[in-house]
Amino acid sequence: MVTKTRVNDDIRASEVRLIDEKGGQVGIVSFEEARERAKSVNLDLIEISPDSKPPVVKILDYSKYRYEQALRKRNARKNQTSTTLKEVRFRLKIDEHDYHTKINHVKRFLAQGDKVKVGIMFRGREQQRPQFGYELLTKIAEELQDISKTETTPSLEGRNLSLVLASTQKRVDHVSLQRQVQTERKEQRLARQKQRLDNKKAEGVTNA
C-alpha cells in the first residue's frame, strides 16, 4: 500500500517536529507556526516522517521534493541486481585450451554479477585421488581472486567436488559484456585457425 505524502493543510497533527528550509532542527512547534514559517519563505510544509511522535515535517519546495524522490526510486531500481547461480564444470584432466575457455566463461558470469559454482566430476579411478580436484579448484580460485571471493569452501558430494565464487567487481553493462564475448570468440577462432595451420605444416614436414 502506497501512503500519500501529506503536504501543507493535509497534515493532521496539531504539533510537529520542524526542520527548516536550510535543514536546521527547529524543534517541536504547533502546526500553525510551522505552516506560517513555510508560507513566509514561499515554500511548502511536507510531512517526511508521519509515524514519528510528533510527526517530522520539513519546509521544502514540493515539486522539487517529488522530483528528488522519483530520482531516488529510479536509481534504486537501476542499482538492483538479480544474482543467479551459474555453473561451470571442469574435467580433472583438462587441456590448456579448454581450461582457459572455461575460465573465460567464469569471468563473464562474474562480470554479470552472478555467482558461479565451479565443479569437478570425478570419473572412474579419479575418485580415489580427490586431492587433485582440490588442487585444481584452488588454482582456479587463486587465478580469479582479483575479481572474486570464495563464498563456499570446496565440498565433496559423491563424485562431485565444487565451490562457489562471488564477484567482487562492479557489474558491467550489457554493451561492454557483449564486446567482451565477441572478443573472446574471435580469440578462440584465431587460436583454432592457428592450430589447424600448425597441424598442416607438421603434416607437410612429416610427408617430406
N, C-alpha and C positions, 0 to 999 in steps of 0.2 A: 504493500500500500504506500503510495507516494503522498507525503504530507506537504501541503502547500505552505510556502513561507509567508508568514504574516507580516504585513507592511503598514506603517502609519496607523490609521484608525482601526485597522483589523486586529491590532494587538489588544488582547483582552485583559492583561494583568494590570492591576492598579499600581503596583510597584515593579520596577525593573532595575537590572544592573546595567548601567550605561557605559558604553565605550564611545568616545567622541570621534569626530572625523579624522583626527590625527593619530588614532589608535591609543589614546590615553585612557586610563581607567578612571572614570569619574566616580563610580561607586553606585550605591543604591539610591535611586531618586523616584519620585512619583512619575507615572506615565505622562501626565500633563506636562511636567517640567521637561522630560526627555523629548516630548513631541515639539514643544516650543523651541528647544535648542536646535532641533533638526530644521525647523522652519526658518529660524534666524539665519541659517547658512545656506538656505535653498537646497537642502538635501532631504533624504528620506530616513525614516526610522525603521530599521529592519531587525526582526527577531531572529537571531542567529543560533540561539540555544534555548528552544522552548521548554525543554524538560528540566532546566535548572530552576532552583527556587531562591530568589525570584528569577524569571527568565532573563537571559542576556540579550541586550539589544545594541545595535551599533548604528551610528549616523553615517550613511553612505548614499551614493547615487544608485538607485535601484536598478536602472538599466545596465550600469557598469557591473553591478553585483551579479546580475543574471548572466551576463556575458562571461565573466570570470568563472562562474560555477559551471557553465556549459563547457568552457575550455578545459577545466579540470577533469570533467567526466570523459571528455573525448580523449584526453591524454592518458587517462587511466585505462580506458578500453584499448588504446593503442599499445600500451605497455604490458597488457595482459598476454601471457604466452600459454599455449596449450602444450604441455610437455607430455610426450608419449615415449614408451619404452620400445626402442628398436633392438634388433638382434643381428649380430654378425658372427658367423661361425668360422673358425679356423680349423684346419687339419693339423695334426701334430707334425706330420711330415709334409710341410708346405714349401713349395719352391719360392724363390725370391720375388718373382713377378706377381704371383698370386698374393703373396704376403702384402706387398705394397699396394696392390689393388684394394684389398680388404681394409687396410689401414686408411686409405683414402675414403672408403665408404664410412668408416667410423668417424673420421674427421668431418665429413659432410653432415652426418646426423648431429654431431655435437654442435656444429655451426648453426644448425636449425634450432638449437635449444633443447633438443631431445636427449634423453638418457639412452645409453647403449649397453645392452647386455652382450658381453664378449664371451663366446662359448667355444669349448673344445669337446668334441665327441671322440672318445677312445674307441679304437677298432681292434678286435682280436686281442693279441698279446700286449697291445699298448696299455691296456687297463692295468697290467701288472706293474707298470712303471709310471704312476701318476705324477712323480716329481718332475718329469719332462713337461707335463702340461702346466704345472705351477710355474716352471721356469719361463715358458712361452708367455703366459699371462702377465708375469712380472715384467718381461721385456716389453710387451705391448703397453702396459700401464706406464712404464718409465718413458717410453717413446712419446706418449701423449700427455705427459704430466704438465707441459706448458699450457695446455688448453683444457685440461680436465682434472678431475679428482676422483679417486676411487671411493665410490659410495658404499660398496659392499666388498668384503674380502673374498678371495676365491673360495667357492664352496663346491663340494663334490656330491652329486646326486646320481647314483648308479654309474652310467658310463659318461655322464656329462659333468664337465668342470666349467664353472663360469664365474664372472664378476661383473659388476655394474659400474660404468663410468658416467659421471655427470659433468656437464660442460661448466667451465669457469669463464667462458668468453661471453662477450656481448653478442646477442643474437644478430646474425647478419640478415640483411634484407633479401627479398626474393630474387631481385635482379643480380645482385652480387653472387648469390648462390648458383644461379643458372650459369653465370660466366665461369664459376669455378668448375662446375660439372662439365661444361663444354671443353675447358682447358684440359681436364683430366682425361676425357675421352680422346682428345686429339693426341695427347702424350702417349696414351695406351696404343692408339692406332699406329703412330710413328714407331713405337717400340716393336710392334708386331711386324711392320714392314721391314725394319732393320734386321729383325731376327730371320725373316724369310730370305733376305738378300745374303746374310751371312751364311745361311744354310746352303744356298745355291753356290756361293763361292767355295765353300768347303767341299761340296759335291764335285765341283769342277776340278779342284786340285786333286781330289782322290782319283777321279777318272783319268786325269792326265798321267 
